[in-house]
Amino acid sequence: MKADKEIIMNAVSNIGFEVFRNGQFHWNSSNTPDMSINEDGTIHCWTSSPFKNNTSNHGDLIDFLQVVNHNQNFKEAKEEAERLTGLKLPSLDSYIDNGYTIDNSNIKTGYISEEFIKTFDNARKENFSRYKELLNEALPSLDFEKQKDIALKYQIGYIEQSDRLSMPIRDEENRIVTLWKYNKNPNSYINDKGVEVTPGKVLFTKGRERCPFNLYDLQEYRKDITQEIYLCGGEKDTLNMIGNGHRAITLGSENENLKDKYKPLFQDLKIVISYDNDEAGQKGAEKILKQLQGVAKEIKVWNWNKVEKNQDLTLFKGFDMTDYLIVIKKQNLEFDKTNYQEDIKNEVLKMKKEDLVRIVEIINRNDKELNNISKKLFFFENRMINFKSNKIQKKDIKIELKQEKNNSDFLGQFYKLKSDLSPNIGLDNDNFEQNLKEAEKIETDIGNVKNKSEKVDLKIDNLSSSSLSHTQKDKLFDELEKDILNLKSAVEKLKEENQNLKKELELIIEKNKIQSQKSGLEKENFSLKDKLEALKDKTRNLKNEFESDSKNKITYSQDAKKIQENQNERER
């Protein structure tokens, strides 16, 4: 839905969230706000991807309402959003200032120079005691010698002004695109407006694009694609994993998408998704798993529940790979490679199958609503004809409506086939999310047409009003004719869109049905081959046994003959 920033700020405030003057607010965080409202009224989440069935970190008010109320369908969320955005807007001064200024206009181009990085290396030497403290907080699973190795390899320096570690993030061509800035316990400060601000642990250079960390390492890992690579939730975990001898990489955060240009680097690799032990980590793992399908050769997911059970550990919310490395080092435990789960893949496929069911149901609802609106419009036309003939009474109206195609068969056939659909229908068709958006958009457009048709109904009632002059009635009549014509045109367009979407899904379902039958035949063929091979083996075994028995019998009869001959000789 389209609305400006202030309208959405007010709407979010009215459902119980404290929204700051800059549009930021806490959804699922305690320190730094994890949600931000943009100038165009859209909402961005910085920590996870809660929108669009946990596939996007960007959405509108309708999406947000469905996030905070899981039982709310699209139509209900839309109605609630319309109610909230119709409220009187308060002054911006009524919002609390949290000290941050959002500025999306200062997008920087080009790359950071190597000379600039040297200033942080010099600051490291000049403030070595403080640098050592921060480095130990960032790499707590390593001893100091290992910390030094990692620091030198990845050029970890020190920023004196902000009291943070710094590390260049380089792209695939080794160019510095941004800086990673880390302080586990950053100091709060009072800004120029007198507001106390608590910065986040991890910051990046403002206005710069980001790319996956340690792309150079990833290119080196590709020289041996038989070994596993751990995909971590952030730079800190990745550095600790590498320092402990594991092959590790990160996209930068758990809600980060795998961009198309980096997919070739992940081709044919064995990936273990190792995100944090919390909801954001789980949702992020589900999202990146989908994106790696058809790219990586093997995808597994680190299972914190199994780790806890296997090694008798007590894990807290947000427990990450760095925490794990510290604990197993203290307790002298082995790194657990038995916990990797693959069942999350089935959950993702199940979710995609559920998306398909939802799309079919929306299409069916759309069909019914459009047919009802069509009937209403024909009814309106008859009322208009009767009015022109001075026969306004509804009892005189005779409606001749063309017979609409019965689409209930589509839903019935789908439910009949639903149980036979292959689970891989989710793998074979990645555009269900787009199909769902299209179906929901059609549903929204139908709602708008329905609302307009109700206004037309009221206008027709006004035609019979004695208070209107003949000229006013003629003018209103002309307006109504245009309104009805526009509505009919809109309905036909929506019918066509809904029909096209239905045809697309019918093709997907038919394709899946054929693939399932093909798979069944292949399994049957393999089964027959196995049975034939077993029969051949049995025949060979019987033959060998028969030949063995025959040899034994021949040997026995020959021996008996010799014994008899010897006995005859003695008797002579």
Sequence and secondary structure as in RCSB ss.txt:
>XXXX:A:sequence
MKADKEIIMNAVSNIGFEVFRNGQFHWNSSNTPDMSINEDGTIHCWTSSPFKNNTSNHGDLIDFLQVVNHNQNFK
EAKEEAERLTGLKLPSLDSYIDNGYTIDNSNIKTGYISEEFIKTFDNARKENFSRYKELLNEALPSLDFEKQKDI
ALKYQIGYIEQSDRLSMPIRDEENRIVTLWKYNKNPNSYINDKGVEVTPGKVLFTKGRERCPFNLYDLQEYRKDI
TQEIYLCGGEKDTLNMIGNGHRAITLGSENENLKDKYKPLFQDLKIVISYDNDEAGQKGAEKILKQLQGVAKEIK
VWNWNKVEKNQDLTLFKGFDMTDYLIVIKKQNLEFDKTNYQEDIKNEVLKMKKEDLVRIVEIINRNDKELNNISK
KLFFFENRMINFKSNKIQKKDIKIELKQEKNNSDFLGQFYKLKSDLSPNIGLDNDNFEQNLKEAEKIETDIGNVK
NKSEKVDLKIDNLSSSSLSHTQKDKLFDELEKDILNLKSAVEKLKEENQNLKKELELIIEKNKIQSQKSGLEKEN
FSLKDKLEALKDKTRNLKNEFESDSKNKITYSQDAKKIQENQNERER
>XXXX:A:secstr
    HHHHHHHHHTTT  BBTTSEE SS SSS  EEE TTS EEESS   HHHHTBSEE HHHHHHHH TT  HH
HHHHHHHHHHTS    GGGSB  S     S    S B HHHHHHHHHHHHHTHHHHHHHHHHHSTTS HHHHHHH
HHHTT EEETTTTEEEEEEE TTS EEEEEEE SS   EE TTS EE   SEEE TT     BTHHHHHHHTT T
TSEEEEESSHHHHHHHHHTT  EEE SSTT    GGGHHHHTT EEEEE  BSHHHHHHHHHHHHHHTTTSSEEE
E  HHHHHHHTT    TTB HHHHHHHHHHTT     S  B HHHHHHHHHHHHHHHHHHHHHHHHHHHHHHHHH
HHHHHHHHHHHHHTT   GGG           HHHHHHHHHHHTTS TTHHHH TTHHHHHHHHHHHHHHHHHHH
HHHHHHHHHHHHHT TTS HHHHHHHHHHHHHHHHHHHHHHHHHHHHHHHHHHHHHHHHHHHHHHHHHHHHHHHH
HHHHHHHHHHHHHHHHHHHHHHHHHHHHHHHHHHHHHHHHHHHHHH 
